[in-house]
Amino acid sequence: MGDGEILKDTTRSTGRDALKKNVQAAIALAGAIRSTLGPKGLDKLLIDDDGRTLVTNDGVTVLETAKVEHPVAKMVIGASSLQDKIAKDGTTSTVILSSEMLRNAWELVVQGIHPAVIARGFRMAEQKIISEIEKYTTVGNEELFKQAAISALSGKGHESLKQTVSELSLIAGKYVMNKNRKMEKEKIKIISQTGSVVEDSEVVQGLVLAKKRIDLKMPKEIKDGKIILIDGGLERRSFSSDMKLNVTSPGILEQFRMKEREMLLTQVEHLKSLGVDVVACKEGIDDDVKNDLTKSGIQAFRRVAKSDLDLISMSCDATIVNDVLSAKKDSIGTCKSSVNEMLGGLEHWIITGNGCGATIIVRGSTVDIVGEVERCFDDCLGVVGQMYDDDRLLPGGGASYVALARCLRRYAETIPGREQLAVAAFADGLEVIVRVLAENGGLDPIESLLSVVAKQTSENSHNYGLNLFNGEVEDMVSNGVVEPLGIVRQAIIGATEASISILRIDDVLWAKQDVEIPELTE
């Protein structure tokens, strides 16, 4: 029995034909976001099924929002998403590098080089880069950190926006630095407000929630207090199922209510016995409880989201309890201050714990602008976290990619087999970053690339890259155009993994789908 009979309901593509289609899919995907790379990159307008629009310069946002069906394109998007998850930057570079590597690999396949040999050569090139890339780094300082944060926002807004976002991100990063000098990004909360300008955004040490105390007679500010977090409420319980009460005496119902109130006040007495000063509940607080808490000088907040309770728990070293009566001394956290303040015309709860915590208040004139600024903060905080974890920086402007390509070409000359061609093709692929930067800046890509290579060789320095604002080849570190080591390294690793995975595919089978007739409702 032949393959045709077994796979009669499957569309099959094999050998070179399959590889060619896969490479074409990767190149087409890169073409969709190629123009967004660099400080001169352009924006994309995304429109969903409901007509909602989104203007963004972020490569991974474009790819994840678009409806992509091709499985190979999804593999490349997966590499870009992983880059975003790990490094928060370099997502566009990952896709462009992967597509260029596959383009160069296809040229070798046409010349008769087997894809398995190319994959081995690519792996050798990747390992060489990992071992050599640290030689091209510069130890960062506070000023270079700021410049690297600004570089991460290239093409994502005007100069004032980049300055504001980078400065606030660095401040927030310091607020959430632990004893080991590691930035705990999960302790940074971002809230948004419309009706102002981006420059009015601010960072507050502590957690800021759009909440006000349940009674204005409660203390406005608590210092050095004890806090309890309740994953529930302080209110009368409802029946878990439908029930009917048969009241035979007029006093029974009143006794029932008195017992409920007594049970609630017992919980308040337990809180007072624990010395609690601040109460935060995920659910509601009964009026009787509110009055008793007010008389006791306890500050209370209700309907606090579970995610916010988790943040407060980390900041104040408190354990979230499900039931007040089960709370013990070790469940109680401590806070340096808990205060209600007006921010941007709205009342907010600002709580500062002994643990680290910070809140960035993002402001903008419209919802769309605020959304884009939030994405900028998310990317910038990721880059800041990378720098605080590892202070080694690489020169930007394509300089590090050109330097690594030159290193690989020298390494390729030492390889006797056909893998030498694959390593050289890998090196060619790295140089695509400079070419695309030049294209987006309105410069000649080939001339710009050759100028960077010549300058690095003549000056014997890997710091020279392309300045897109004047078209000259300059020292990127001196200009403050730098990027964290982890971003470039992860981009190259991600692109290599995706390229090798696609190269190893020589058979694509598509299951045929029967035409479905939709059911018509009467």
Solvent accessible surface area in square Angstrom, and as a share of the most:
residue,aa,sasa,rsa
1,M,184,0.82
2,G,43,0.41
3,D,88,0.46
4,G,57,0.55
5,E,111,0.50
6,I,113,0.57
7,L,49,0.25
8,K,143,0.60
9,D,93,0.48
10,T,32,0.19
11,T,72,0.42
12,R,108,0.39
13,S,11,0.07
14,T,62,0.36
15,G,37,0.35
16,R,127,0.46
17,D,71,0.37
18,A,1,0.00
19,L,6,0.03
20,K,91,0.38
21,K,99,0.42
22,N,2,0.01
23,V,5,0.03
24,Q,96,0.42
25,A,15,0.12
26,A,0,0.00
27,I,45,0.23
28,A,69,0.54
29,L,14,0.07
30,A,3,0.02
31,G,47,0.45
32,A,50,0.39
33,I,0,0.00
34,R,56,0.21
35,S,35,0.23
36,T,4,0.02
37,L,20,0.10
38,G,14,0.13
39,P,42,0.26
40,K,75,0.32
41,G,11,0.10
42,L,119,0.59
43,D,80,0.42
44,K,51,0.22
45,L,109,0.54
46,L,25,0.13
47,I,110,0.56
48,D,50,0.26
49,D,118,0.61
50,D,106,0.55
51,G,47,0.45
52,R,159,0.58
53,T,71,0.41
54,L,48,0.24
55,V,80,0.46
56,T,1,0.00
57,N,8,0.04
58,D,16,0.08
59,G,1,0.01
60,V,5,0.03
61,T,23,0.14
62,V,10,0.06
63,L,5,0.02
64,E,105,0.47
65,T,65,0.38
66,A,49,0.38
67,K,160,0.68
68,V,36,0.20
69,E,132,0.59
70,H,53,0.24
71,P,57,0.36
72,V,4,0.02
73,A,5,0.04
74,K,103,0.43
75,M,71,0.32
76,V,0,0.00
77,I,20,0.10
78,G,39,0.37
79,A,15,0.12
80,S,0,0.00
81,S,34,0.22
82,L,85,0.42
83,Q,1,0.00
84,D,30,0.16
85,K,160,0.68
86,I,86,0.44
87,A,0,0.00
88,K,39,0.17
89,D,30,0.16
90,G,13,0.12
91,T,7,0.04
92,T,13,0.08
93,S,12,0.08
94,T,0,0.00
95,V,0,0.00
96,I,0,0.00
97,L,0,0.00
98,S,0,0.00
99,S,3,0.02
100,E,10,0.05
101,M,0,0.00
102,L,0,0.00
103,R,90,0.33
104,N,17,0.09
105,A,0,0.00
106,W,53,0.19
107,E,92,0.41
108,L,13,0.07
109,V,6,0.03
110,V,80,0.46
111,Q,128,0.57
112,G,42,0.41
113,I,11,0.06
114,H,116,0.52
115,P,31,0.20
116,A,34,0.26
117,V,23,0.13
118,I,0,0.00
119,A,6,0.04
120,R,127,0.46
121,G,0,0.00
122,F,0,0.00
123,R,80,0.29
124,M,58,0.26
125,A,0,0.00
126,E,8,0.04
127,Q,109,0.48
128,K,50,0.21
129,I,4,0.02
130,I,71,0.36
131,S,73,0.47
132,E,26,0.12
133,I,0,0.00
134,E,79,0.35
135,K,137,0.58
136,Y,26,0.10
137,T,31,0.18
138,T,41,0.24
139,V,104,0.60
140,G,11,0.11
141,N,86,0.44
142,E,88,0.39
143,E,101,0.45
144,L,22,0.11
145,F,18,0.07
146,K,49,0.21
147,Q,48,0.21
148,A,1,0.01
149,A,0,0.00
150,I,19,0.10
151,S,31,0.20
152,A,10,0.08
153,L,0,0.00
154,S,28,0.18
155,G,17,0.17
156,K,27,0.11
157,G,36,0.34
158,H,102,0.46
159,E,100,0.45
160,S,47,0.30
161,L,12,0.06
162,K,20,0.08
163,Q,60,0.27
164,T,20,0.11
165,V,0,0.00
166,S,0,0.00
167,E,73,0.33
168,L,22,0.11
169,S,0,0.00
170,L,11,0.06
171,I,68,0.35
172,A,0,0.00
173,G,0,0.00
174,K,106,0.45
175,Y,67,0.26
176,V,0,0.00
177,M,28,0.12
178,N,47,0.24
179,K,201,0.85
180,N,116,0.60
181,R,165,0.60
182,K,93,0.39
183,M,18,0.08
184,E,39,0.17
185,K,63,0.27
186,E,101,0.45
187,K,25,0.11
188,I,19,0.10
189,K,38,0.16
190,I,55,0.28
191,I,27,0.14
192,S,55,0.36
193,Q,21,0.09
194,T,77,0.45
195,G,70,0.67
196,S,31,0.20
197,V,81,0.47
198,V,12,0.07
199,E,78,0.35
200,D,71,0.37
201,S,9,0.06
202,E,58,0.26
203,V,24,0.14
204,V,25,0.14
205,Q,96,0.42
206,G,2,0.02
207,L,2,0.01
208,V,0,0.00
209,L,6,0.03
210,A,76,0.59
211,K,57,0.24
212,K,124,0.52
213,R,22,0.08
214,I,25,0.13
215,D,27,0.14
216,L,126,0.63
217,K,172,0.73
218,M,4,0.02
219,P,41,0.26
220,K,116,0.49
221,E,82,0.37
222,I,22,0.11
223,K,143,0.60
224,D,124,0.64
225,G,2,0.02
226,K,81,0.34
227,I,0,0.00
228,I,0,0.00
229,L,0,0.00
230,I,2,0.01
231,D,37,0.19
232,G,10,0.09
233,G,25,0.24
234,L,0,0.00
235,E,65,0.29
236,R,88,0.32
237,R,197,0.72
238,S,104,0.67
239,F,109,0.45
240,S,125,0.80
241,S,70,0.45
242,D,153,0.79
243,M,117,0.52
244,K,198,0.84
245,L,98,0.49
246,N,137,0.70
247,V,66,0.38
248,T,118,0.69
249,S,45,0.29
250,P,131,0.82
251,G,32,0.31
252,I,82,0.42
253,L,67,0.34
254,E,92,0.41
255,Q,120,0.53
256,F,84,0.35
257,R,128,0.47
258,M,107,0.48
259,K,112,0.47
260,E,39,0.17
261,R,94,0.34
262,E,98,0.44
263,M,105,0.47
264,L,6,0.03
265,L,37,0.19
266,T,70,0.40
267,Q,26,0.12
268,V,0,0.00
269,E,92,0.41
270,H,48,0.22
271,L,0,0.00
272,K,79,0.33
273,S,77,0.50
274,L,12,0.06
275,G,36,0.35
276,V,6,0.04
277,D,46,0.24
278,V,0,0.00
279,V,0,0.00
280,A,0,0.00
281,C,0,0.00
282,K,73,0.31
283,E,75,0.34
284,G,1,0.01
285,I,8,0.04
286,D,24,0.13
287,D,90,0.46
288,D,34,0.18
289,V,0,0.00
290,K,43,0.18
291,N,72,0.37
292,D,31,0.16
293,L,0,0.00
294,T,26,0.15
295,K,173,0.73
296,S,41,0.27
297,G,32,0.30
298,I,5,0.03
299,Q,0,0.00
300,A,0,0.00
301,F,0,0.00
302,R,89,0.33
303,R,141,0.52
304,V,1,0.01
305,A,52,0.41
306,K,86,0.37
307,S,72,0.46
308,D,17,0.09
309,L,0,0.00
310,D,54,0.28
311,L,26,0.13
312,I,0,0.00
313,S,22,0.14
314,M,78,0.35
315,S,3,0.02
316,C,0,0.00
317,D,120,0.62
318,A,7,0.05
319,T,76,0.44
320,I,42,0.21
321,V,14,0.08
322,N,120,0.62
323,D,52,0.27
324,V,2,0.01
325,L,93,0.46
326,S,67,0.43
327,A,3,0.02
328,K,137,0.58
329,K,130,0.55
330,D,118,0.61
331,S,12,0.07
332,I,20,0.10
333,G,1,0.01
334,T,59,0.34
335,C,2,0.01
336,K,104,0.44
337,S,24,0.15
338,S,0,0.00
339,V,17,0.10
340,N,0,0.00
341,E,74,0.33
342,M,125,0.56
343,L,24,0.12
344,G,58,0.55
345,G,60,0.58
346,L,102,0.51
347,E,48,0.21
348,H,3,0.02
349,W,0,0.00
350,I,15,0.08
351,I,1,0.00
352,T,24,0.14
353,G,3,0.03
354,N,93,0.48
355,G,30,0.29
356,C,24,0.15
357,G,4,0.04
358,A,0,0.00
359,T,0,0.00
360,I,0,0.00
361,I,0,0.00
362,V,0,0.00
363,R,18,0.07
364,G,0,0.00
365,S,63,0.41
366,T,67,0.39
367,V,117,0.67
368,D,96,0.50
369,I,72,0.36
370,V,7,0.04
371,G,22,0.21
372,E,30,0.14
373,V,1,0.01
374,E,56,0.25
375,R,63,0.23
376,C,1,0.00
377,F,0,0.00
378,D,48,0.25
379,D,8,0.04
380,C,0,0.00
381,L,3,0.02
382,G,9,0.08
383,V,0,0.00
384,V,0,0.00
385,G,12,0.12
386,Q,37,0.16
387,M,1,0.01
388,Y,33,0.13
389,D,75,0.39
390,D,39,0.20
391,D,62,0.32
392,R,72,0.26
393,L,0,0.00
394,L,1,0.00
395,P,0,0.00
396,G,4,0.04
397,G,16,0.15
398,G,3,0.03
399,A,0,0.00
400,S,1,0.01
401,Y,10,0.04
402,V,0,0.00
403,A,2,0.02
404,L,1,0.01
405,A,0,0.00
406,R,49,0.18
407,C,12,0.07
408,L,1,0.00
409,R,82,0.30
410,R,132,0.48
411,Y,53,0.20
412,A,5,0.04
413,E,138,0.62
414,T,100,0.58
415,I,14,0.07
416,P,137,0.86
417,G,35,0.34
418,R,139,0.51
419,E,29,0.13
420,Q,63,0.28
421,L,80,0.40
422,A,0,0.00
423,V,0,0.00
424,A,34,0.26
425,A,8,0.06
426,F,0,0.00
427,A,0,0.00
428,D,58,0.30
429,G,0,0.00
430,L,0,0.00
431,E,12,0.05
432,V,0,0.00
433,I,6,0.03
434,V,0,0.00
435,R,44,0.16
436,V,0,0.00
437,L,15,0.07
438,A,0,0.00
439,E,72,0.32
440,N,33,0.17
441,G,21,0.20
442,G,70,0.68
443,L,56,0.28
444,D,77,0.40
445,P,33,0.21
446,I,100,0.51
447,E,114,0.51
448,S,12,0.07
449,L,16,0.08
450,L,112,0.56
451,S,45,0.29
452,V,0,0.00
453,V,41,0.24
454,A,60,0.46
455,K,67,0.29
456,Q,0,0.00
457,T,81,0.47
458,S,88,0.57
459,E,85,0.38
460,N,137,0.70
461,S,30,0.20
462,H,48,0.21
463,N,29,0.15
464,Y,37,0.14
465,G,0,0.00
466,L,6,0.03
467,N,28,0.14
468,L,14,0.07
469,F,146,0.61
470,N,83,0.42
471,G,30,0.29
472,E,100,0.45
473,V,25,0.15
474,E,47,0.21
475,D,39,0.20
476,M,2,0.01
477,V,29,0.17
478,S,92,0.59
479,N,65,0.34
480,G,7,0.07
481,V,53,0.31
482,V,0,0.00
483,E,39,0.18
484,P,3,0.02
485,L,1,0.01
486,G,15,0.15
487,I,4,0.02
488,V,0,0.00
489,R,62,0.23
490,Q,29,0.13
491,A,0,0.00
492,I,2,0.01
493,I,45,0.23
494,G,6,0.06
495,A,0,0.00
496,T,0,0.00
497,E,72,0.32
498,A,8,0.06
499,S,0,0.00
500,I,13,0.06
501,S,47,0.30
502,I,0,0.00
503,L,4,0.02
504,R,169,0.62
505,I,49,0.25
506,D,93,0.48
507,D,43,0.22
508,V,24,0.14
509,L,87,0.43
510,W,111,0.39
511,A,81,0.63
512,K,123,0.52
513,Q,168,0.75
514,D,129,0.67
515,V,141,0.81
516,E,152,0.68
517,I,155,0.79
518,P,102,0.64
519,E,166,0.74
520,L,163,0.81
521,T,133,0.77
522,E,223,1.00
